[in-house]
Amino acid sequence: MTRSLSADLRGRVIAAIEDGLSTREAARRFRIGISTAGSWYRRYRETGEVEARKQGQPSRSKLDAHEAFILGLIEETADITLAEIGERLAAERGVRVAPSTVWLFLDRRGITFKKRRRTPPNSSVPTSCAAAGPGSMVNSISTPRS
């Protein structure tokens, strides 16, 4: 990720626009993008902020406030799906989230649930290429003859 441009440059661009220079002229003078100069000046007019905001994703999840509720759902129903957790959050807490958001919330806390296989492994029929033997089609295709 690239770094943000300095607060000094931002201040000079904003001051130039305030002194009557157009956004395009200020952008050309300071060798920045026109949209960048415009967005800096708009933000300055609206909020008075000159310095860059923090880049990247927020470190907190909107589900942090609902941690006890989510963990209660998991204790209540051990094999609850991520979509079901999202539906319950929407219905009971008014929080709409995607299943991926729920997964990230649980992953950050080290909570996993691995479902067991429904059928036992088959011992009478080989299922891997190595067990298929030398006369199998896989070996004759993958082994070139000289």
N, C-alpha and C positions, 0 to 999 in steps of 0.2 A: 504494500500500500504506500502511496506517495505521502509525503509530509505536506502539511498545509503551509501556505505562504505566510511570511512574517506579518506580525501585527503592525510593524512600521510601514510596510508597503501598503497594507490595507488602509492605514490612516492617511497616507499620502494620496492614495487614489480617491478616498472619500473627500478629503480636503480640496482636491483639484475639482471635483464635481461640484462641491459646495461653492467654490469660487467662480463657477460659471462655465467650466469646461463641460462639453457634452460627454456622455458615457463612452461613446465611440472614440472621441479624442483622448480621453483619459486612458482608455484601454490601450490605444496605440502608443501613447507617450510612455506608459509604464510596461509595455510589452506583455500584457495579459489579455485574456479573452474578453470579448465584449460582454458576454453573458455573465462572466465572473464579476466584472466591474459593476454591472447592473444589479446583480444579486447582493453584492456587498453593500451598495448604496441603499437599496431597498430595505435590507435588514437593519442598517444603521438608522434610517428614517423611522422604521416601525418600532424598534426596540432600543436603539441607542448603543447596541453592541458593535464593537469593532473587532475584537479578538475572535479567533477561530473556535468553533465548537469541537467537542470531542468527536473523533472519528470512530467508526466501527459500530458493532452491535452493542446494545445495552447489556450490561453484565447481570442485570436482574431480570427475572421472568415475571410476567403478570400472574403466574400461578403461585408465586411465593406466598402470597397472602392466603391462599387456599390449601396450603400444604396439609394441614390436619384433616381437612375434608377429603382430599385425594387419598391420603394414607388410610383413612377410615374406610373408604370405598374398597381399597385393595384388601384390607383385613376382612371386610364383610364378604367379599366375593373374590377369592384368590385368583381365579382365571378370567377376570374382567378384561375386556379389550380396551385398547386406547380410544377407539371410537366411542365405546360406551361411557368411558370416563368423560370424554368431551360432551356427550349428550347430557349426562347428569350435571355437569358444571353449567351448561346452558340452561337446563330446566330449573335447577335449584339455586344457583348462584348468579345467573344472568351473565356468565362469562362465556363468550364464544371462542373456542380454540380449535385448531387443526390437530389431528392425531400426532403429527410430527412435533408439535409444541409440547404435548403431554409426554411423548417419548423423550425429548430433550430434558424436560423437567425431571423425569425418573432416572435418566442416565446420569445426570449430574449428581444424583444422590446414591448412585450405585445400586439401584433397585432393578432387578431383572427377573424375568419369569420365563423359563424354558419349558416348553411343552414336551412331554415324552412322546415317542413314536407310538402310533396306534397299533401297528402290526409288528410282530417279532421278525427278526431277519430270517430269510429263507435259507435253510441249510441244504436243501436238495438240488437247487439250481444255482450255478455260479452267476454272479451279477457283475463282476469286474472284468476288465479286458485281460488282466494278468491270469485270471483263473480260466479263461476261455480256451487256452491251449494253443499249441503251435499250428494247428490246421485251421484256425479260425480266420474269418474274412478280415478281421482287424489287423492281424499280424501280416497277412499277405499283401495288404495295401500299404501298410506303414513301413515294410522292409523292402527296399529296392533290391532287385537281383542284378548281378553283374554278368 
